[in-house]
């Protein structure tokens, strides 16, 4: 199945969700058939062979929360047949268990208080309890007496509830979860993220899907992901970290799975520390390759007064490639540890001064402080634009378009990605370093300008995680390329890649472009605007310090309001 044949359904079709589900199932069957066993392949063929009504109803049930449903509450008027007829087919073909055993908690989730009172009223009366207890109080009283699951008819007893339909349980949710995982590459996204959206309103970059670019190379890797997901679910439910840790699978040799494994260990360590199991937290964080785990490990060693061990690890880590936030945190830690281990305090790197100026303006009746400053600062010869995090990111995204959409394993799972799934993972840049260097070479040979503008024209409107199309126009791009020297762009792009998650934000609010300035390094100025009472955030400070170190023109504009009435 090629990218071009995947045409999402229109929301004008009342069964659009079924069309999208069929598309998803077909995609997985085409691209991951070797990762499905014979039974799973047979079930998918049987799903595809169902008539429209049963297939649509099954899709609706798969999309909903949980696996239990009351037949009398399933109402979907768009079906070409009655819900009763569709349910009969699904029962017959083994998609549903029509006599599941229900726990007390499940009964209380499925039925209203008015329906529960006739079921349990006689028992409550026998115990000398009021029949009019609220739902929570009633369940609390019943919990000890009714610990076992049982069929619905057993719960109903002699109750006259003729209007109550059967309860059915979906039988194939593990299969549909496996499909969802292989399509999305995660289990965080729900069916509604795909099935209930009109994907046709968005344009996506075509990425070739080959056996070599697949994230899952073998069925065991899918099983490993599912096991890791189960471990994370247990942590979220409050299961002690010490019970979850033995269930964690060994570190996978699949790069993108290893990244998720590292994140699982990061969270497991957090839970262990919160639960007072510090030794386990240290063990887990030591095993995790997640960049946040290192600083957490060091801080915990410090709190445990293991200063020598913390110092040794910190000195070793200091030689690595750190983001600004990591370097800042590590420097503070080393400063605290030094006197405790008899070492001289390390000299902190000199913090460059951040330029600033103050504007006193009449307070406008409406609009933001940024727009007030823009209006005051802009001139015909030096226009000012409100760009915040959009302009530099867009220039990077357009120049590096071929690298961002490189079909590497674990990057793209289906044809509807806004960007690569591994964008903010630790190895995103490492896996593409040579390709990025080739694009950055264009900044040195002067070809970057035509490549950026060509991408803007050819790719306009196509989703890219760095490009916000509605705020971008070609005139602004051309003016920015006239004014920002390429060696400054190279430095900006390299810092962006140092930690994409952290460094995609924190850019200045405004940029002033001065195309006729004699000094080519002074043809632009980045300006962060702060109104009365507002202060710089940490990630903004780090960008401003970077600008100062690199000799890039940037400053903070502190706006103060004049006394008197607001002006229109």
KEVEXKOL-195229 format. One line per field, with one value per residue (C-alpha): residue number from 0; residue in one letter; x, y, z. Coordinates in Angstrom, 2 decimals, padded with zeros to 5 digits. Last residue first. Example, Ala and Ser with C-alpha at 12.3 -4.5 7.8 and 13.67 -1.06 7.14 Angstrom:
<recs>
pos	[1:0];
code	[S:A];
c1	[013.67:012.30];
c2	[-001.06:-004.50];
c3	[007.14:007.80];
</recs>
This chain:
<recs>
pos	[567:566:565:564:563:562:561:560:559:558:557:556:555:554:553:552:551:550:549:548:547:546:545:544:543:542:541:540:539:538:537:536:535:534:533:532:531:530:529:528:527:526:525:524:523:522:521:520:519:518:517:516:515:514:513:512:511:510:509:508:507:506:505:504:503:502:501:500:499:498:497:496:495:494:493:492:491:490:489:488:487:486:485:484:483:482:481:480:479:478:477:476:475:474:473:472:471:470:469:468:467:466:465:464:463:462:461:460:459:458:457:456:455:454:453:452:451:450:449:448:447:446:445:444:443:442:441:440:439:438:437:436:435:434:433:432:431:430:429:428:427:426:425:424:423:422:421:420:419:418:417:416:415:414:413:412:411:410:409:408:407:406:405:404:403:402:401:400:399:398:397:396:395:394:393:392:391:390:389:388:387:386:385:384:383:382:381:380:379:378:377:376:375:374:373:372:371:370:369:368:367:366:365:364:363:362:361:360:359:358:357:356:355:354:353:352:351:350:349:348:347:346:345:344:343:342:341:340:339:338:337:336:335:334:333:332:331:330:329:328:327:326:325:324:323:322:321:320:319:318:317:316:315:314:313:312:311:310:309:308:307:306:305:304:303:302:301:300:299:298:297:296:295:294:293:292:291:290:289:288:287:286:285:284:283:282:281:280:279:278:277:276:275:274:273:272:271:270:269:268:267:266:265:264:263:262:261:260:259:258:257:256:255:254:253:252:251:250:249:248:247:246:245:244:243:242:241:240:239:238:237:236:235:234:233:232:231:230:229:228:227:226:225:224:223:222:221:220:219:218:217:216:215:214:213:212:211:210:209:208:207:206:205:204:203:202:201:200:199:198:197:196:195:194:193:192:191:190:189:188:187:186:185:184:183:182:181:180:179:178:177:176:175:174:173:172:171:170:169:168:167:166:165:164:163:162:161:160:159:158:157:156:155:154:153:152:151:150:149:148:147:146:145:144:143:142:141:140:139:138:137:136:135:134:133:132:131:130:129:128:127:126:125:124:123:122:121:120:119:118:117:116:115:114:113:112:111:110:109:108:107:106:105:104:103:102:101:100:99:98:97:96:95:94:93:92:91:90:89:88:87:86:85:84:83:82:81:80:79:78:77:76:75:74:73:72:71:70:69:68:67:66:65:64:63:62:61:60:59:58:57:56:55:54:53:52:51:50:49:48:47:46:45:44:43:42:41:40:39:38:37:36:35:34:33:32:31:30:29:28:27:26:25:24:23:22:21:20:19:18:17:16:15:14:13:12:11:10:9:8:7:6:5:4:3:2:1:0];
code	[X:X:X:X:X:X:X:X:X:X:X:X:X:X:X:X:X:X:X:X:X:X:X:X:X:X:X:X:X:X:X:X:X:X:X:X:X:X:X:X:X:X:X:X:X:X:X:X:X:X:X:X:X:X:X:X:X:X:X:X:X:X:X:X:X:X:X:X:X:X:X:X:X:X:X:X:X:X:X:X:X:X:X:X:X:X:X:X:X:X:X:X:X:X:X:X:X:X:X:X:X:X:X:X:X:X:X:X:X:X:X:X:X:X:X:X:X:X:X:X:X:X:X:X:X:X:X:X:X:X:X:X:X:X:X:X:X:X:X:X:X:X:X:X:X:X:X:X:X:X:X:X:X:X:X:X:X:X:X:X:X:X:X:X:X:X:X:X:X:X:X:X:X:X:X:X:X:X:X:X:X:X:X:X:X:X:X:X:X:X:X:X:X:X:X:X:X:X:X:X:X:X:X:X:X:X:X:X:X:X:X:X:X:X:X:X:X:X:X:X:X:X:X:X:X:X:X:X:X:X:X:X:X:X:X:X:X:X:X:X:X:X:X:X:X:X:X:X:X:X:X:X:X:X:X:X:X:X:X:X:X:X:X:X:X:X:X:X:X:X:X:X:X:X:X:X:X:X:X:X:X:X:X:X:X:X:X:X:X:X:X:X:X:X:X:X:X:X:X:X:X:X:X:X:X:X:X:X:X:X:X:X:X:X:X:X:X:X:X:X:X:X:X:X:X:X:X:X:X:X:X:X:X:X:X:X:X:X:X:X:X:X:X:X:X:X:X:X:X:X:X:X:X:X:X:X:X:X:X:X:X:X:X:X:X:X:X:X:X:X:X:X:X:X:X:X:X:X:X:X:X:X:X:X:X:X:X:X:X:X:X:X:X:X:X:X:X:X:X:X:X:X:X:X:X:X:X:X:X:X:X:X:X:X:X:X:X:X:X:X:X:X:X:X:X:X:X:X:X:X:X:X:X:X:X:X:X:X:X:X:X:X:X:X:X:X:X:X:X:X:X:X:X:X:X:X:X:X:X:X:X:X:X:X:X:X:X:X:X:X:X:X:X:X:X:X:X:X:X:X:X:X:X:X:X:X:X:X:X:X:X:X:X:X:X:X:X:X:X:X:X:X:X:X:X:X:X:X:X:X:X:X:X:X:X:X:X:X:X:X:X:X:X:X:X:X:X:X:X:X:X:X:X:X:X:X:X:X:X:X:X:X:X:X:X:X:X:X:X:X:X:X:X:X:X:X:X:X:X:X:X:X:X:X:X:X:X:X];
c1	[-006.60:-004.77:-005.01:-005.47:-002.63:000.75:003.18:003.61:006.97:008.34:011.58:013.22:015.73:018.58:020.08:022.79:024.72:028.26:028.29:028.63:025.86:023.47:024.16:023.45:020.14:019.27:020.07:018.05:015.03:015.28:015.37:012.38:012.85:010.62:007.25:006.15:005.72:006.09:008.98:009.90:012.75:014.44:016.57:018.49:019.29:021.67:024.42:026.70:026.76:028.02:026.95:023.26:020.98:019.03:018.05:015.75:014.35:013.29:010.67:009.58:013.01:013.65:012.92:011.46:012.87:015.84:014.47:012.99:015.57:018.57:021.92:020.10:018.86:022.38:023.72:020.98:021.73:025.48:024.89:022.44:025.03:027.63:025.05:024.61:021.08:020.02:019.32:018.10:015.66:014.43:013.91:012.05:009.85:008.92:008.24:005.61:005.39:002.77:000.22:002.96:004.31:007.47:009.63:007.47:006.81:003.35:003.03:001.47:004.26:006.62:007.71:007.75:009.27:011.65:012.93:013.33:015.44:017.52:018.08:019.40:021.53:023.64:026.23:029.11:029.35:025.65:025.30:027.75:025.03:022.96:025.82:026.50:022.86:023.15:026.33:024.70:021.49:021.60:023.43:020.85:017.83:019.79:018.46:014.85:013.08:012.45:012.12:008.58:009.69:007.44:003.80:003.27:000.36:001.99:002.52:005.24:007.90:011.09:011.65:013.82:015.13:013.10:014.77:012.03:013.99:017.09:015.39:013.78:017.04:017.01:013.24:013.15:016.15:014.69:011.35:012.85:014.64:011.40:008.74:009.78:008.90:008.27:006.73:008.37:010.19:010.93:014.25:014.21:010.45:010.56:009.62:010.39:007.14:004.74:006.79:006.85:003.06:002.76:004.89:002.93:-000.21:-003.27:-005.94:-006.41:-002.72:-000.56:001.48:005.07:008.20:010.82:013.71:016.92:018.73:021.95:022.62:026.06:028.03:028.27:031.88:032.25:032.21:035.57:035.48:035.52:038.78:038.54:038.31:035.42:032.74:034.23:033.82:030.30:028.33:030.27:030.14:026.34:025.97:028.15:026.15:022.83:024.18:025.80:022.57:020.51:022.98:022.93:025.86:028.27:030.43:033.54:031.44:030.00:033.27:033.63:030.04:030.53:033.63:032.02:028.86:030.89:032.97:029.90:027.81:025.85:022.50:021.27:024.39:023.87:020.29:021.50:023.97:021.40:018.91:021.60:022.35:018.73:017.78:019.93:018.24:020.78:019.20:021.26:022.59:019.07:017.79:020.47:020.25:016.45:016.73:019.06:016.73:013.65:011.68:008.53:009.23:012.73:011.39:008.78:011.40:013.64:010.79:010.20:013.80:013.81:010.82:012.59:015.66:013.47:011.82:015.25:016.19:013.07:014.35:017.77:016.75:019.34:016.76:017.74:016.52:012.78:011.32:009.36:011.96:011.64:007.84:007.67:010.43:008.71:005.67:002.41:000.92:-001.38:000.98:003.83:001.69:000.88:004.59:005.35:002.55:003.99:007.40:005.82:003.99:007.25:009.06:006.28:006.56:010.31:009.74:007.64:010.63:012.01:009.76:010.77:010.44:012.89:014.64:011.37:010.60:008.21:008.98:008.03:005.47:005.34:001.89:-000.91:-003.65:-007.40:-007.49:-006.77:-010.36:-010.12:-012.09:-010.07:-006.63:-006.35:-009.66:-007.86:-005.79:-002.25:-000.19:000.19:003.21:004.59:001.33:000.60:002.43:001.09:-002.49:-002.33:-001.04:-003.79:-006.33:-005.00:-005.00:-008.58:-009.88:-012.62:-014.78:-017.11:-020.91:-023.55:-027.11:-029.97:-031.82:-035.42:-036.75:-035.21:-037.35:-034.73:-034.82:-031.06:-029.60:-026.03:-026.30:-027.79:-024.84:-022.31:-020.03:-016.82:-015.96:-015.54:-019.26:-019.59:-016.45:-017.29:-021.01:-020.80:-018.24:-020.35:-023.39:-021.43:-020.10:-023.52:-025.45:-027.40:-031.17:-031.73:-030.64:-028.65:-029.92:-027.89:-031.04:-032.07:-028.82:-029.34:-032.89:-031.76:-028.91:-030.36:-033.35:-030.95:-028.46:-030.77:-031.56:-027.86:-026.96:-025.39:-022.18:-019.57:-021.25:-021.36:-017.69:-016.70:-018.71:-016.77:-018.42:-018.20:-018.85:-021.94:-022.04:-018.32:-017.84:-015.78:-016.58:-018.25:-021.72:-021.48:-020.36:-023.18:-025.80:-024.43:-024.97:-028.59:-029.27:-027.55:-030.00:-028.80:-027.08:-025.38:-025.60:-028.06:-025.38:-026.89:-025.11:-026.71:-029.01:-026.05:-024.32:-020.62:-017.46:-013.99:-012.90:-012.95:-014.47:-012.61:-012.87:-016.62:-017.08:-014.97:-017.07:-020.21:-018.72:-017.67:-021.08:-022.89:-020.52:-020.51:-017.57:-014.92:-012.28:-012.66:-012.34:-009.11:-007.87:-008.78:-006.86:-003.75:-003.96:-004.31:-001.38:000.97:001.51:005.01:005.37:002.23:003.77:003.55:000.44:-001.56:-000.61:-001.78:-004.95:-005.91:-005.31:-007.27:-010.16:-010.17:-010.22:-013.15:-014.94:-014.49:-015.86:-019.15:-021.27:-019.44:-019.21:-016.18:-014.25:-012.29:-008.52:-006.89:-004.05:-003.50:-000.75:001.37:001.63:000.00];
c2	[054.27:055.79:054.64:057.46:058.89:057.86:056.53:052.77:051.05:048.62:046.75:045.91:043.08:042.96:041.05:041.65:038.39:038.45:034.69:035.07:037.71:035.60:032.60:034.71:035.77:032.13:031.06:033.94:032.94:029.34:030.62:032.95:036.71:038.81:040.55:043.11:045.90:044.54:042.54:042.50:040.36:042.02:040.36:042.88:042.71:044.23:044.47:041.65:043.10:046.43:049.06:048.83:048.88:045.69:046.73:043.99:044.31:041.01:040.68:038.21:036.75:033.02:030.94:027.91:025.28:025.04:022.70:019.88:020.34:020.02:020.54:020.76:024.27:025.26:024.11:025.97:029.26:028.95:028.18:031.06:033.42:032.19:032.74:036.46:037.56:040.59:039.55:036.12:037.87:040.08:037.05:035.15:038.13:038.57:034.84:034.75:032.97:033.36:030.92:028.39:027.52:025.63:023.64:020.51:020.40:019.91:020.73:024.15:025.42:022.60:023.68:027.45:027.46:024.64:026.68:029.73:027.77:026.08:029.38:031.02:028.08:028.02:030.46:028.02:028.23:028.08:025.22:023.26:023.29:021.00:018.51:018.72:017.83:014.72:013.64:014.08:012.21:009.33:011.51:014.27:012.18:010.05:011.60:011.67:014.94:014.30:010.51:010.43:012.33:015.23:016.07:012.35:011.16:008.61:005.92:004.79:007.41:007.97:004.61:003.29:006.15:007.64:011.10:013.68:016.01:015.57:016.55:019.62:020.93:024.37:024.77:023.61:025.75:028.90:028.02:027.56:030.89:032.64:031.04:031.16:034.86:036.39:039.82:041.86:045.21:047.27:049.16:051.60:052.19:052.34:049.94:050.63:052.22:049.84:046.84:047.99:048.28:044.94:043.25:044.91:043.30:044.85:047.17:050.59:051.33:052.50:055.51:054.35:054.47:052.30:050.79:049.26:045.98:044.20:040.88:040.68:037.52:034.98:034.03:030.30:029.13:028.42:025.11:025.27:023.84:020.21:018.94:016.56:018.57:021.88:020.85:019.38:022.63:024.14:020.85:020.82:024.39:023.60:020.45:022.31:025.01:022.50:020.50:023.62:024.73:021.30:019.04:017.09:015.15:016.08:017.23:013.74:012.34:015.20:014.67:010.93:011.43:014.19:012.16:009.18:011.39:013.21:010.24:012.49:010.82:014.22:014.48:010.98:012.01:015.11:013.07:010.47:013.17:014.89:011.69:010.62:013.76:012.73:009.35:006.51:004.66:002.06:004.54:005.94:002.46:001.66:005.07:004.86:001.32:002.53:005.43:003.33:006.00:005.74:009.10:007.86:004.65:006.58:008.88:005.91:004.18:007.37:007.55:003.80:004.10:006.94:004.77:001.95:004.43:005.37:001.70:001.13:003.83:002.24:-001.45:-003.26:-003.53:-003.07:-006.12:-006.30:-004.50:-007.00:-007.09:-003.27:-003.24:-004.71:-002.43:000.53:000.00:-000.16:003.35:003.06:005.19:002.81:-000.15:001.54:002.13:-001.57:-002.54:-000.16:-001.79:-005.19:-003.91:-002.47:-005.76:-007.68:-005.36:-005.99:-009.75:-009.51:-008.47:-005.37:-002.84:000.71:000.09:001.99:-001.12:-002.82:000.30:003.17:006.24:009.53:011.81:015.08:015.60:018.02:018.64:019.02:015.52:014.00:014.54:013.23:010.51:007.45:008.94:010.53:008.79:005.45:006.67:007.98:007.02:003.46:004.28:003.72:005.00:002.16:-000.71:000.32:000.69:-002.74:-004.29:-002.54:-003.93:-007.46:-007.05:-005.67:-008.82:-010.18:-007.14:-007.77:-007.79:-006.81:-007.80:-005.37:-003.96:-003.08:-006.24:-005.28:-007.27:-008.28:-011.96:-012.30:-009.36:-010.05:-013.69:-012.78:-010.45:-013.25:-013.38:-011.80:-012.52:-010.13:-009.66:-009.44:-007.32:-004.78:-004.40:-001.71:000.33:-000.01:001.36:004.30:005.23:004.94:006.83:004.88:004.83:001.15:001.92:-000.70:-003.27:-006.03:-007.66:-004.27:-003.97:-007.44:-006.58:-003.24:-004.75:-005.30:-002.95:-000.16:-000.71:000.45:003.81:004.22:003.79:000.69:-000.02:001.37:-000.17:-003.55:-003.20:-002.46:-005.47:-007.66:-008.94:-012.36:-012.11:-013.58:-012.09:-012.44:-010.41:-010.72:-014.42:-014.48:-015.19:-012.46:-009.90:-010.95:-010.66:-007.27:-005.94:-007.12:-005.56:-002.31:-002.02:-001.92:000.63:002.18:005.98:005.83:004.62:003.68:001.20:001.71:-001.34:-003.62:-002.56:-002.44:-003.84:-003.51:-000.14:003.32:003.67:003.32:-000.47:-000.19:002.24:000.00:-003.03:-001.07:-000.05:-003.62:-004.99:-002.47:-002.52:-006.27:-008.17:-009.39:-006.86:-008.07:-011.69:-010.85:-009.14:-012.21:-014.48:-012.32:-012.39:-016.19:-016.63:-014.46:-010.80:-009.32:-010.63:-008.72:-005.43:-003.20:-004.48:-005.63:-002.48:-000.25:-002.23:-001.90:001.85:002.37:000.25:002.33:005.53:004.28:003.23:006.67:008.26:006.39:009.55:010.72:014.51:014.05:013.09:009.86:009.69:008.85:006.36:005.38:007.97:006.62:003.25:000.00];
c3	[021.79:024.73:028.34:030.80:032.80:034.09:031.52:031.33:031.71:029.16:029.79:026.47:026.79:024.32:021.42:018.82:018.43:019.78:020.40:024.17:024.25:022.18:024.44:027.51:025.94:025.17:028.74:030.18:028.07:029.35:032.94:032.60:032.41:034.60:034.30:036.91:034.36:030.83:029.46:025.78:024.40:021.43:018.75:016.67:012.97:010.47:013.06:011.89:008.35:009.71:007.15:008.08:005.02:005.78:009.33:010.67:014.21:015.76:018.45:021.14:021.83:021.67:024.77:022.99:020.64:023.02:025.68:023.61:020.87:023.18:021.43:018.11:018.84:019.90:016.55:014.69:016.44:015.80:012.11:011.79:013.25:010.75:007.99:008.71:009.69:007.59:004.01:005.19:007.54:004.68:002.43:005.15:005.98:002.31:001.94:004.64:007.99:010.71:009.24:008.31:011.75:010.81:013.23:013.62:009.85:008.35:004.66:004.02:001.78:000.87:-002.61:-002.01:001.48:000.55:-002.39:-000.15:002.34:-000.36:-002.21:000.95:002.07:-001.09:000.30:000.64:004.43:005.24:002.74:004.90:007.57:005.34:004.99:008.73:009.41:007.22:009.03:012.43:011.63:014.13:016.66:016.33:017.34:019.83:023.05:022.01:021.20:017.50:017.78:016.38:013.29:012.28:011.65:011.06:008.92:006.59:009.26:011.66:011.07:013.09:014.79:011.99:009.81:006.95:006.72:007.22:009.50:007.33:004.07:005.73:007.21:005.58:005.98:009.60:010.58:009.03:010.64:014.11:013.78:012.78:014.98:018.63:019.21:015.74:016.31:013.57:013.67:010.57:010.36:007.43:007.59:011.37:014.17:017.82:018.96:017.25:018.28:021.91:021.99:020.19:022.85:025.68:024.31:022.72:024.06:025.63:025.11:028.04:026.99:026.71:028.83:027.20:029.12:027.78:028.24:027.31:029.00:030.60:029.93:032.75:033.29:033.64:037.22:038.73:040.47:044.26:045.50:046.60:050.15:049.48:051.30:050.16:046.49:046.71:046.70:043.78:041.92:042.25:040.99:037.99:037.25:037.25:034.93:032.60:032.45:031.68:029.01:027.36:028.04:025.84:028.23:030.24:033.19:033.52:034.86:037.33:038.48:038.93:041.07:043.10:043.76:044.97:047.25:048.57:049.60:051.95:051.03:049.81:047.64:046.25:045.43:043.61:041.58:040.53:039.54:037.47:035.57:035.10:033.15:030.16:029.90:029.68:032.57:034.43:037.02:037.38:038.24:040.81:042.44:042.70:044.07:046.81:047.60:048.26:050.12:048.00:046.37:045.51:043.99:042.00:040.52:039.73:037.90:035.93:034.70:034.13:031.79:029.97:029.39:028.06:025.68:024.30:024.10:021.97:019.58:019.32:019.08:021.21:023.97:027.64:029.54:030.28:033.34:035.44:038.27:038.61:038.99:042.49:043.86:042.19:044.38:042.36:042.36:039.34:037.23:038.13:037.06:033.76:033.17:033.69:031.29:028.70:029.10:028.49:025.41:024.07:024.62:022.87:019.86:019.87:020.04:016.85:014.78:013.08:014.78:013.85:010.13:007.93:006.58:005.56:003.51:004.05:001.95:003.63:001.99:003.98:005.41:004.51:007.05:006.45:004.94:008.31:009.38:012.89:014.66:013.60:014.17:017.58:018.39:018.42:021.33:021.39:024.43:023.16:021.02:017.53:016.09:013.64:015.35:018.74:017.54:015.90:019.13:021.06:018.57:019.13:022.92:022.67:020.97:023.23:023.80:026.72:026.55:029.11:028.27:028.25:031.21:030.41:032.04:035.35:037.78:040.34:041.22:041.04:039.09:040.19:039.20:035.84:035.27:035.53:038.61:039.87:043.49:046.44:047.24:051.04:051.57:048.88:049.63:052.32:050.32:047.17:048.98:050.40:046.95:045.30:047.92:050.52:050.07:050.92:054.48:056.34:058.81:057.24:055.88:054.50:052.57:051.10:050.00:048.43:046.42:042.97:043.40:044.48:041.64:038.85:040.48:041.33:037.68:036.19:034.29:036.69:039.73:038.00:037.09:040.69:041.89:039.48:036.32:034.67:030.98:029.31:025.80:025.12:021.95:018.76:018.52:015.13:016.52:019.13:016.54:014.21:016.96:017.97:014.43:014.44:017.87:016.87:014.00:010.41:008.15:011.21:011.36:014.28:016.72:020.06:022.29:025.71:025.53:024.84:028.02:027.36:028.92:027.33:028.64:027.13:023.67:020.38:020.31:020.85:017.95:015.69:016.62:015.73:012.37:011.54:012.56:010.33:007.33:006.81:008.28:005.81:006.96:010.53:009.38:007.56:010.73:012.74:010.35:010.58:014.36:014.39:012.02:014.07:013.30:012.95:009.37:008.40:009.47:006.39:004.61:007.65:009.54:006.70:006.14:009.81:009.68:006.45:007.73:010.91:008.84:006.77:009.95:011.52:008.35:008.79:008.86:005.70:005.87:008.13:005.01:005.06:004.87:001.52:001.87:-001.76:-002.25:000.59:-001.09:000.00];
</recs>
